[in-house]
Every structure is written in C-alpha cells, then in structure tokens.
Amino acid sequence: MSKQATRHRAGRGSLSPDERGFAATELKGRRFGRVLSKLGLVTREQVHEAIAVQRSRKAKGEFKKIGEILIEQGRITADDVMRAVAGQQGLDCVDLDPDSLDEALTEHLPAETARTYQIVPLEFNQTNRELTIAMKSADNFRAVDDLRMLMGFKVAAVVAKADAIDAALGKLYASGGSSSMLDVMAELEDSDAISALAGRGDSVDLEELAAASNDNKVVRLLNLVLLQAIKDKASDIHFEPFEDEFKMRYRIDGVLYEMVPPPIHLALPIVSRVKVMANLDIAERRLPQDGRIQLTVQNNPIDLRVAVLPTMYGESVVMRVLDRSNVELSLDRIGLREDEFEIMSELIHKPNGVVLITGPTGSGKTTTLYAALSTLNEPDRKILTAEDPVEYDIDGLIQCQVNTDQDLTFARLLRSFLRQDPDTVLVGEIRDLETAQIAIQASLTGHLVFSTLHTNDAPSTILRMVDLGVESFLITATVEAIVAQRLVRRVCSQCKQEYSPSETELMEVNLKPEDVAGRTFYRGTGCSTCNGSGYKGRLAIFEIMLLDDTMRELIMNQASTAVLRTEARKRGMRTLRESGLLSIYDGRTTIDEVLRETIVEE
C-alpha cells in the first residue's frame, strides 16, 4: 500500500492480519465468528458464548448480530467489526490519513463519482491501469463493479472508517470539485486521442477509436451526464448527431430538456464509450445495436437499456433509465382516485377474465400492471409474465423475456405458460391475432390475464381487437374491463401557489367562469427543486370501462365506438378529460397538462 494508507491495527494491541499470518483473501467467505477468532480478537469460547446469547434472545423475539453482542460484552469494538466484515469479503482495512492523500488522484476519480459512491482514491498504478479506492463498508462491493465499467480501468478496494472517508472527501474535493460539463469539454480540447479523430469522418482506425473511447476526459464527461440524469430522475438520455452539432437531451417527467451540447467531433468518442460500457461492437456503425448497462447508484440498482441507431450524420443513442426506486409499484400510489382504486382492486382479484390497459408509449401502462401484480404477489398465487423487455425484476414473479431472434414470441411463451399451471398471466402487449387468441384461451380456461394495447381510449379498444380478427363473442366472453390512462405532471409542492385561470384557459377545457366558482387552481412558479419547470413527478389519470351485460350486448351487435362511449359514460365511466379536470380541482396538476394529454370526447 502507498504512503496514503497503512494497515489498520485493532485496539488493545492485537496484531494485524498480516502479522498473524492471515491475508484478507484467506479470511474471505468464513463465518463471522471464525474471522474474529482468526484475527485474534476473540477466542472460540467467547464466540460460542455470544452465539448462545443470540439464540436465547432470538427465542424471545429479539435478534442481534454476533458482532453487536460481542460489542455489548466489551470483547471487541466497532472498528473490529468493520475489520472482520472486510475480511469476510476478502478486503483489507486501512488507517486513512486525509492530509497525506495525493490531490492528483482526483484526475482519475472525479468529484461527482467519488461523492455518489462515497469512496476515496488512494493510488493509481499507471502500468496496469489499476485504481485503489477506500470505501466505508465492505458491503459496498457493487461500487467496485460499477467503477470498473464507468471508469474503464481496473479497480481494487480497501475499507476505511466512515469519518476518515468523509474527511478525505472534504479535503480532496474542497473546492466543490464537481466539474461542470463546460469544464470537462474544455479539457477535451487538449486530448491527443480526441484530436486524432477530428475531421477524419468514417475513415477512423479501430485502435484510435478504442483509445478515444477510453480517454479519461471522455469517461468523465459521460459519467457526469449519466449521474446527473439519474440524480434528476430522468427516464431517457438522448445523444443525437446532426450535420453541424451533437445534441444531448434527457427526458424528465415526459418532457425533453436539452443539456449543454458538446462539440460535434466528440460524437464518435462518446457513442463509442457508451458502446464499450454496453458490450457492443464499436467497429459496427452501419447496423442498429441494442445493449444493457447495469449500475448500482447509492444502493439503488439502475438498469440502462441502450439503443444505437445509424443515421445520416452518425449514430443516435438513446439510453432508457430504469430506476426501480423511482417507480411506485403499489396501486394506492399511482394516482387512482378512491372509487377507481376500489374498482381496480375488485378487477385484479377476479378468478379469470382479461383486463386490458391501454394508452400510447410512455403512458405508464407497465407501471400500472406491475403495481397490480405486486398487490397479487402472494405465496398462494403463481404469476407468470411475458415481457419485451423485462423492465423490473420482482421477487415472486416468474418473468420471461420475448426473444424474436430465437422465435420466442408472446404467443409461443403463452402456449408454454398454460402448461405451467399459473393463476395470473401478464402479456406485455397484444400485437397480433395469435397472441390475442391465446390470451383469450387462457382466460376461458380459468386464468386471470393482464395485457396492454396501443389505443387512444377505452371504447376504441374494442374496435382495435375486432380489427386484429378477434370474434365479438370471444371479447364479450372474456374481457372484464378496459383501462385507458395518461401521465400528467404534478405541480411542484415547493413552489405551488394559487392562481385564477383566464377565461381563455377555461374555454380550452370547455369550462365557463361560473362552472368553477369557488374552486381553487394551482400552478408552480418554478424553483430549484423542479429545475424551474413548476412540475415535479407525474401522476396517472384513468378511464375505466367495465363490461356489463348491456355493454356486451352492444359489442355483439357491433356498435360503433361512439355508441360504446356514450353508453359507458351513462353507466358511470369517467373519461380521461373528466379525470384530468378532477386532478386540476385537487391541485395536483394544471390545465396545460390535461390539455396536452387528453382530447374532448364528443
């Protein structure tokens, strides 16, 4: 280890692992008590005594870890526990001296990455390109894998005290340390690897391209973009080449925002760096490619789905950010009103039938389905899903991914599902007659089936299914309800204030001043929390069409969509526009948002 860190010695004069003849790698995977005894911190008898105390307390409903019990008994300290846990993971502990750290190391680990992962750079070996970092907990081993992918070089880890890490972060990055994108882009102008590519067009040597994609400054810029997008809870990141510029944009709450555009000659290195991270072929620039990047940021698993598309002026890249911590997988938290929640709860507990969720791409259909399945996810129920792609891995669900290259389609998966004895089945999307027929067959044989369709509202879904070739009598025999939905942005709670809408605004939603007398309207004025937009987060608005005997008779008689809509409204269906108006009256969204996402149904 370098002068920045020395091997940690436990209190009371006990020996370090190396001095006792035990390297950290020899302790890896051993039981916690065995590690403590190997380190000479406690005897075997003391470990067995602590285990007996643990069992006694567990029988009384109180559980404590062995380490906590030994600390209570005065056998070891919290530092000893940290050291033993590190040993279990095969890591060394170090005494970190913030004053002796080399500030030049921040070139290899920028502030935004160090602070996000709570780590400190200790040493960089230029020969084998290996960075040694200190982290607060041995349990943070996923950070090492993430850093290898993000930074593009080898990473070795040791463990240090949390307060020493905090002090080191404060010292190394005292000046704020967070490089702006403009700063990093300015530094890129001095990069030899980048300069070598400038003006070369398509005639680029593969080795030169690989060198540019691994350039430290390109890595820093891309990491800055990724971490900023994840921090701002963006759903997509776009890298778009044009004739004279290279744009970077990300989508927050359904709206695209432009970031500081990098110089156009950085397009190729940035796209190549994304490809390297997603294990794609950097030499292939004429065909579309799809890949995946998995990260763990602040203990949250982040999945980035990468899609590369060749265009006239280079490759366009879209990275879809799937952050499970940013998704409300619960029916009572997706925006359902009280009466809608009761209807949905009743629907998802039906023994069989088909429940369809409809709406355009990006309207939250998948989240609603996941919320429903999470509610049903109990040990006594078997749930199978066919998805393209599987967006979130949920414990208790058997999830299957469609693979068209292997001819593993929705229809083929569904056929196999019926032999797996499921209670509930999710079909990611009904795209063709074959999938629709098998979903209906599954319903007729006693299964509850959830699926989605791309239609503008609930009543028009019937016509869409008929267009696919589904017989009317099969629709009436199986479909229980159709739920159309849209996502509208929430008014920011930090800058929310009352206002009086103009008569023109009210006319846009077919309202008159007398219609809203006594009602309060809200909007956001814009603040740092919402990046000046006045909105923070989104909520769903719903249109739920239930199929009773009257509605089924109309479908059998091939009634038009307009007739179905009129009858459904008579029977209590609230349209998307009406649902949006109620959310406006509640102060949850604005007139502009409802106008953007809904149309007036005549």
Salt bridges, closest charged atoms under 4 A:
ASP18 OD2 - ARG7 NE 2.92
GLU19 OE2 - ARG9 NH2 2.94
GLU49 OE1 - ARG75 NH2 3.39
GLU62 OE2 - ARG57 NH1 3.90
GLU72 OE1 - ARG57 NH2 2.99
GLU72 OE2 - LYS64 NZ 2.27
ASP79 OD2 - LYS161 NZ 3.13
ASP92 OD2 - ARG7 NH1 2.64
ASP95 OD1 - HIS8 ND1 3.11
ASP99 OD1 - LYS171 NZ 3.96
ASP145 OD1 - ARG148 NH1 3.12
ASP166 OD1 - LYS136 NZ 2.76
GLU187 OE1 - ARG220 NH1 3.15
GLU189 OE2 - HIS265 NE2 3.95
GLU208 OE1 - ARG200 NH1 2.98
ASP236 OD2 - ARG251 NE 3.68
GLU240 OE2 - HIS238 ND1 3.85
GLU240 OE2 - ARG249 NH2 2.90
GLU284 OE2 - ARG286 NE 3.97
ASP303 OD2 - ARG292 NH2 2.95
ASP303 OD2 - ARG305 NH2 3.25
GLU315 OE2 - LYS275 NZ 2.80
GLU328 OE1 - ARG333 NE 3.26
ASP339 OD2 - ARG574 NH2 2.71
GLU340 OE2 - ARG574 NH1 3.11
ASP388 OD2 - ARG431 NH2 3.24
GLU391 OE2 - ARG320 NH1 3.06
ASP407 OD2 - ARG412 NH1 3.51
GLU429 OE1 - ARG431 NE 3.27
GLU429 OE2 - HIS454 NE2 3.45
GLU434 OE2 - ARG415 NH2 2.08
ASP457 OD2 - ARG565 NH2 2.63
GLU480 OE1 - LYS350 NZ 3.85
GLU480 OE1 - ARG552 NH2 3.81
ASP548 OD2 - ARG571 NE 2.46
GLU567 OE2 - ARG571 NH1 3.02
GLU578 OE2 - ARG569 NH2 2.52
ASP586 OD2 - ARG337 NH2 2.70
GLU593 OE2 - ARG489 NH2 3.08
GLU593 OE1 - ARG596 NH2 2.80
GLU597 OE2 - ARG596 NH1 3.37
GLU601 OE1 - ARG565 NE 3.38
